[in-house]
C-alpha cells in the first residue's frame, strides 16, 4: 500500500502530496510530519532506537515515535495511527508542545529530512510492543538524564530529538506530559 506525505510551501500551506517512499532523498521537499514524546505514570519518557533497516538515521536513539499525516488526515489522528503501528499502543492526554517546530537535517548517506514537524507530548496507557521494522529497542528514562545524554553524545541520537529536547525543556514540557 502506498503511503503519501503532504508537501507544503515554506509558509506551511499544503501544495500537493507525494509517495513517502520517493520523498526522502538528497533533495527532499518540505513536507508535514510530527513527533511525539510519550511519558509514563512515573514521569519517565519513552525513547526508541530506530530499526537498522530504516532509510534515514538507522540505529540511532530518538523520540518515542514520529510519522507523517496523510493528505486530509488530522495530525492527532496520524499520531494515534502511528502509535498503534509503530509501538502497538494507545496514547492519551495528547498535548501540542512545539506546534511550529521545523528542521532540516542530512544523514551520513546524504538523505535529507526537511519537515514542518509539530511536536506533541502524551501519556502511555500500556507498555509498547514495537514493530521490529520500526524500532529495535526502547527504554523508559528520566527526562533530565535523557537531555544530559543527548548533550553529551548527540551523534547517538536523531537530529530532531537533539533540537526538540532543549525546546521542550524551555517550554516546560520536559518534566511531564502536561504543563
DOKOLTI-494873 format. One line per field, with one value per residue: x, y, z of N, C-alpha, C in turn. Coordinates in steps of 0.001 Angstrom, whole numbers, padded with zeros to 6 digits. Layout:
N
n_u [X; ...]
n_v [Y; ...]
n_w [Z; ...]
ca_u [X; ...]
ca_v [Y; ...]
ca_w [Z; ...]
c_u [X; ...]
c_v [Y; ...]
c_w [Z; ...]
***
This chain:
179
n_u [000838; 000590; 001991; 001314; 002747; 002233; 003028; 004392; 004354; 006899; 005643; 004055; 001712; -000393; 000600; 000415; 000890; 002960; 004440; 005588; 007783; 009336; 010078; 012043; 015080; 018223; 017388; 015072; 011723; 010039; 007864; 004992; 005124; 005246; 006206; 006325; 006542; 006399; 005184; 005294; 003430; 005248; 006624; 008657; 010206; 009637; 012094; 013186; 014973; 015869; 015065; 017475; 017094; 015934; 015583; 016613; 018830; 019413; 019423; 019883; 019116; 016000; 013087; 009912; 008059; 007419; 006029; 004130; 001411; -001261; -002589; -005291; -005609; -005909; -003366; -003454; -004932; -003201; -001109; -002177; -002601; 000049; 001157; -000111; 000713; 003557; 004395; 002508; 000648; -001697; -002072; -002779; -004073; -002965; -001022; -000249; 003033; 005264; 004272; 005216; 007561; 010299; 012603; 015696; 017779; 020674; 021545; 024220; 024334; 023551; 020861; 018092; 016155; 013428; 011286; 008172; 007232; 005242; 005426; 004404; 003304; 002464; 000650; 001336; -000723; -000254; 002365; 004833; 004776; 006869; 007050; 009232; 010411; 010430; 011311; 014056; 014875; 013838; 013431; 012475; 013153; 014522; 013642; 015574; 017960; 017981; 018174; 020724; 022252; 021833; 023009; 025662; 026364; 025536; 025665; 024682; 022005; 018916; 018791; 016531; 015590; 017664; 017316; 014675; 014468; 015827; 014143; 011666; 012234; 012650; 010105; 008697; 007802; 009325; 009381; 007020; 004095; 002165; 001478]
n_v [-001185; 002187; 004900; 008243; 011527; 014912; 017581; 020822; 024438; 026957; 028521; 026751; 025872; 023431; 021973; 019834; 016271; 013379; 010195; 008590; 006863; 007871; 010407; 011017; 011833; 012941; 015396; 016284; 017396; 020022; 018910; 017699; 016444; 014789; 014657; 012714; 012636; 010381; 009850; 007979; 006855; 007183; 009404; 009100; 009241; 007804; 006496; 005520; 003222; 003504; 001175; -000922; -001200; 001113; 003842; 006407; 007638; 005056; 002902; 004854; 006489; 007957; 010144; 009102; 008249; 008956; 010391; 010810; 012807; 011723; 012914; 015049; 014029; 014574; 015832; 014759; 012419; 011031; 010718; 008931; 006730; 006081; 005518; 003116; 001529; 001632; 001232; -000358; 000546; 002645; 006113; 008694; 011858; 013705; 016429; 019493; 020561; 021833; 023533; 024793; 023620; 023020; 021572; 020834; 018312; 016361; 013065; 010611; 009222; 011048; 011493; 013616; 015060; 017121; 018981; 020299; 019952; 019459; 019058; 016789; 015867; 013059; 010551; 007192; 004301; 001687; -000800; -000552; -002482; -002937; -002586; -004476; -003593; -000916; -000142; -001080; -001212; -000071; 002252; 003385; 006444; 008828; 012189; 014366; 012983; 011905; 014271; 015087; 012965; 013291; 015790; 015146; 013116; 013681; 012515; 009951; 010110; 011006; 013858; 015443; 014946; 016022; 018691; 019080; 018378; 020401; 022574; 021604; 021420; 024174; 025128; 024024; 021395; 019141; 017862; 016469; 015037; 016934; 020417]
n_w [000000; -000857; 000834; 001471; 001736; 002863; 000934; 001454; 001284; 001926; 003774; 005034; 003878; 002391; -000686; -002285; -002713; -002149; -002844; -000037; -000091; -002117; -001410; 000601; -000067; -001452; -002081; -000651; -000568; 001268; 003763; 005672; 009010; 012214; 015659; 018652; 022147; 024655; 027891; 030963; 033884; 035957; 035245; 033476; 030236; 027066; 025017; 021805; 019743; 016480; 013948; 012334; 009652; 008756; 006459; 006911; 009349; 010644; 013478; 015439; 018564; 019459; 019680; 021177; 019122; 015646; 012637; 009578; 008656; 006593; 003428; 004057; 006629; 010062; 012259; 014903; 014543; 012849; 014601; 016560; 014893; 014096; 016623; 017239; 014995; 015042; 017702; 018889; 020768; 022619; 023089; 025492; 026713; 024894; 023941; 022378; 022045; 020814; 018458; 016139; 015290; 013164; 010918; 009182; 008141; 007347; 006737; 007207; 004806; 002981; 002655; 003072; 005657; 005765; 007236; 008386; 011521; 013901; 017439; 019900; 023206; 025242; 027125; 028030; 028017; 028211; 027972; 025383; 022346; 020168; 016582; 014744; 012308; 012597; 015185; 017139; 019758; 023024; 025756; 028988; 030401; 032734; 032246; 032478; 032554; 030008; 028475; 029304; 028271; 025519; 025153; 025772; 023958; 021126; 018562; 018798; 018670; 017005; 014803; 015165; 017787; 019252; 018837; 019679; 022457; 024162; 023523; 024398; 027144; 027709; 027193; 029231; 029144; 029566; 032010; 032400; 030808; 030848; 031294]
ca_u [000000; 001359; 001784; 001574; 003023; 001712; 004037; 003952; 005150; 007709; 004703; 003345; 000453; -000350; 000721; 000337; 001286; 003915; 004686; 006607; 008954; 010136; 010290; 013272; 016224; 019203; 016701; 013751; 010898; 009435; 006611; 004472; 005429; 005005; 006971; 005627; 007303; 005412; 005555; 004537; 002936; 006396; 007248; 009746; 009899; 009994; 012978; 013246; 016123; 015372; 015469; 018660; 016653; 015355; 016302; 017344; 019305; 019203; 020134; 020064; 018048; 015169; 011872; 009072; 007702; 007110; 005408; 003641; -000032; -001658; -003432; -006621; -005611; -005527; -002150; -003787; -005326; -001973; -000360; -002757; -002347; 001454; 001382; -000536; 001523; 004982; 004652; 001452; -000080; -002566; -001652; -003839; -003626; -002105; -000943; 000697; 004124; 006042; 003467; 005885; 008884; 010690; 014037; 016282; 018985; 021205; 022208; 025534; 024206; 023149; 019410; 017662; 014850; 013078; 009918; 007425; 007044; 004742; 005831; 003372; 003589; 001306; 000829; 001128; -001643; 000254; 003754; 004947; 005104; 007363; 007153; 010679; 010875; 010455; 012012; 014803; 014990; 013211; 013718; 011855; 014250; 014246; 013825; 016817; 019045; 017951; 018722; 022172; 022836; 021790; 024022; 026993; 026633; 024481; 025771; 023965; 020583; 018426; 018961; 015322; 015487; 018664; 016717; 013398; 014558; 016027; 012942; 010647; 012636; 012412; 008650; 008117; 007206; 010243; 009163; 005860; 003301; 001240; 002083]
ca_v [000000; 003414; 005899; 009566; 012634; 016199; 018573; 022146; 025609; 027481; 029081; 025649; 025601; 022240; 022249; 018577; 015087; 012531; 008877; 008682; 006084; 008628; 011771; 011178; 011672; 014003; 016647; 016105; 018602; 020323; 018177; 017634; 015296; 015079; 013878; 012570; 012193; 009708; 009714; 007002; 007357; 007512; 010616; 008760; 009426; 006665; 006710; 004337; 003129; 003242; -000111; -000850; -001180; 002413; 004538; 007535; 007504; 003718; 002532; 005921; 006693; 009091; 010355; 007911; 007869; 010070; 009946; 011795; 012752; 011512; 014007; 015171; 013408; 015481; 015367; 013945; 011097; 010394; 010362; 007697; 005658; 005684; 004897; 001715; 000828; 001589; 000769; -001252; 001020; 003810; 007195; 009586; 013186; 014266; 017882; 020150; 021131; 022721; 023485; 025385; 023030; 022765; 021288; 020219; 017590; 015448; 011934; 010238; 008743; 012175; 011638; 014816; 015220; 018541; 018816; 021052; 018772; 019769; 018115; 016519; 015015; 012217; 009537; 005797; 003560; 000323; -000928; -000709; -003730; -002314; -003218; -004596; -002825; 000490; 000073; -002277; -001183; 001080; 002392; 004476; 007130; 010097; 013208; 015133; 012072; 011855; 015528; 015043; 012018; 013923; 016855; 014537; 012256; 013967; 011636; 008704; 010442; 011655; 015311; 016113; 014908; 016931; 020027; 019141; 018287; 021700; 023393; 021078; 021867; 025612; 025346; 023435; 020092; 018015; 017176; 015568; 015182; 018062; 021660]
ca_w [000000; -000962; 001880; 000936; 002639; 002414; 000582; 001882; 000918; 003030; 004741; 005656; 003198; 001529; -002126; -003012; -001962; -002852; -002278; 001012; -000493; -003080; -000924; 001377; -000955; -001226; -002415; -000059; -000495; 002563; 003941; 007040; 009849; 013626; 016637; 019926; 023317; 025498; 029297; 031744; 035171; 036803; 034734; 032553; 028825; 026229; 023867; 020953; 018835; 015137; 013377; 011480; 008259; 008413; 005390; 007485; 010726; 011216; 014696; 016422; 019544; 019077; 020466; 021302; 017757; 014750; 011408; 008619; 008390; 005200; 002946; 004689; 007963; 011150; 012928; 016067; 014042; 012374; 015806; 017119; 013916; 014195; 017941; 017098; 014001; 015362; 019069; 019342; 021930; 022540; 023970; 025959; 027159; 023848; 024009; 021481; 022833; 019938; 017235; 014982; 015104; 011768; 010833; 008003; 008549; 006334; 007402; 006678; 003426; 002147; 002633; 003779; 006295; 005672; 007714; 009380; 012365; 015231; 018476; 020893; 024352; 025531; 028172; 027621; 028884; 028302; 027534; 023934; 021662; 018935; 015275; 014536; 011157; 013000; 016459; 017549; 021219; 023672; 027183; 029746; 031071; 033412; 031207; 032570; 032188; 028544; 027990; 029546; 027314; 024190; 025132; 025838; 022799; 020142; 017394; 019054; 018646; 015791; 014896; 015633; 019245; 019812; 018753; 020392; 023921; 024817; 023327; 025321; 028485; 027815; 027171; 030436; 028871; 029744; 033278; 032320; 029594; 030987; 031794]
c_u [000885; 000975; 002188; 001892; 002480; 002888; 003502; 004894; 005991; 006834; 003869; 002006; 000584; -000301; 000657; 000698; 002250; 004035; 005835; 007897; 009866; 010557; 011645; 014483; 017278; 018610; 015253; 012962; 010345; 008085; 006223; 004875; 004932; 005950; 006154; 006593; 006284; 005982; 004722; 004115; 004059; 007097; 008431; 009272; 010408; 010917; 013050; 014500; 015593; 015922; 016654; 018306; 016046; 016226; 017140; 017654; 019019; 020028; 020346; 018872; 017296; 013980; 011012; 008626; 007424; 006486; 004952; 002125; -000270; -002444; -004823; -006701; -005153; -004267; -002424; -004224; -004107; -001137; -000886; -002502; -000912; 001786; 001016; 000395; 002963; 005258; 003554; 000735; -000895; -002008; -002858; -003221; -002658; -002191; 000082; 001764; 004943; 005343; 004175; 007267; 009103; 012182; 014402; 017577; 019372; 021916; 023498; 025476; 023823; 021654; 019010; 016293; 014578; 011591; 009434; 006830; 006538; 005097; 004730; 003973; 002307; 001654; 000549; 000111; -001280; 001701; 003803; 005268; 005587; 007311; 008649; 011227; 010988; 011393; 012749; 015019; 014183; 013590; 012897; 012974; 013766; 014551; 015144; 018036; 019122; 018562; 020240; 022862; 022884; 022851; 025434; 027356; 025594; 024511; 025014; 022451; 020200; 018596; 017710; 015190; 016510; 018173; 015459; 013549; 014844; 014805; 011805; 010950; 012279; 010931; 007948; 007509; 008103; 010004; 007996; 005106; 002300; 001999; 001361]
c_v [001251; 004361; 007253; 010551; 013908; 017142; 019952; 023223; 026028; 028072; 028003; 025310; 024351; 022626; 020972; 017418; 014278; 011207; 008988; 007968; 006850; 009999; 011953; 010795; 012716; 015377; 016595; 017410; 018785; 019627; 018141; 016341; 015635; 014217; 013810; 012032; 011669; 009512; 008616; 007630; 007762; 008793; 010365; 008951; 008206; 007119; 005396; 004395; 002706; 001922; 000085; -000806; 000160; 003115; 005690; 007278; 006128; 003541; 003637; 005961; 007958; 009228; 009088; 007383; 009126; 009505; 011116; 011693; 012510; 012735; 013922; 014521; 014427; 014947; 014460; 012535; 010328; 009923; 009055; 006507; 005154; 005063; 003419; 000946; 000615; 000937; -000113; -000780; 002262; 004854; 008056; 010924; 013822; 015790; 018383; 020823; 022151; 022754; 023983; 024797; 022690; 022473; 020733; 019577; 016621; 014310; 011558; 009755; 009857; 012384; 012793; 014594; 016715; 018630; 019988; 019967; 019164; 018655; 018027; 015774; 014253; 011277; 008165; 005163; 002086; 000313; -001094; -002135; -003332; -003211; -003282; -003838; -001332; 000738; -001200; -002336; -000009; 001083; 003547; 005140; 008414; 011223; 013975; 014265; 011940; 013124; 015557; 014103; 012613; 015011; 016273; 013752; 012490; 013058; 010322; 008874; 011068; 013169; 016010; 016048; 015855; 018374; 020152; 019176; 019619; 022612; 022921; 021492; 023338; 025949; 024707; 022061; 018909; 017244; 016206; 015839; 016324; 019253; 022149]
c_w [000000; 000164; 001311; 002051; 002016; 002168; 000948; 001357; 002125; 004126; 005430; 005032; 002324; 000053; -002959; -002110; -002814; -002114; -001275; 000602; -001442; -002567; -000242; 000520; -000571; -001532; -001923; -000059; 000928; 002651; 005415; 007727; 011258; 014447; 017911; 020978; 024321; 026903; 029950; 033070; 036115; 036353; 033823; 031112; 028053; 025103; 023110; 020097; 017476; 014607; 012430; 009997; 007835; 007378; 005936; 008950; 011330; 012492; 015710; 017376; 019186; 020028; 020455; 019947; 016947; 013481; 010562; 008520; 006895; 004729; 003583; 006079; 008998; 011834; 014127; 015665; 013533; 013558; 016412; 016191; 014048; 015552; 017876; 016162; 014458; 016716; 019641; 020583; 021629; 023497; 024325; 026330; 026160; 023913; 022988; 022339; 022040; 018582; 015989; 014713; 013629; 011773; 009467; 008472; 007444; 007052; 006657; 005226; 002461; 002055; 003559; 004427; 006282; 005987; 008562; 010254; 013752; 016219; 019531; 022073; 024658; 026678; 027587; 028559; 028946; 027817; 026016; 023513; 020271; 017709; 014939; 013329; 011462; 014179; 016845; 019062; 021738; 025142; 027745; 030552; 031743; 032419; 031290; 032263; 030664; 027961; 028167; 028555; 025916; 024088; 025103; 024580; 021694; 018925; 017570; 018934; 017311; 015930; 015426; 017148; 019882; 019778; 019617; 021911; 024609; 024676; 024235; 026761; 028674; 027840; 028369; 030248; 029200; 031040; 033247; 031042; 029689; 031550; 033001]
***
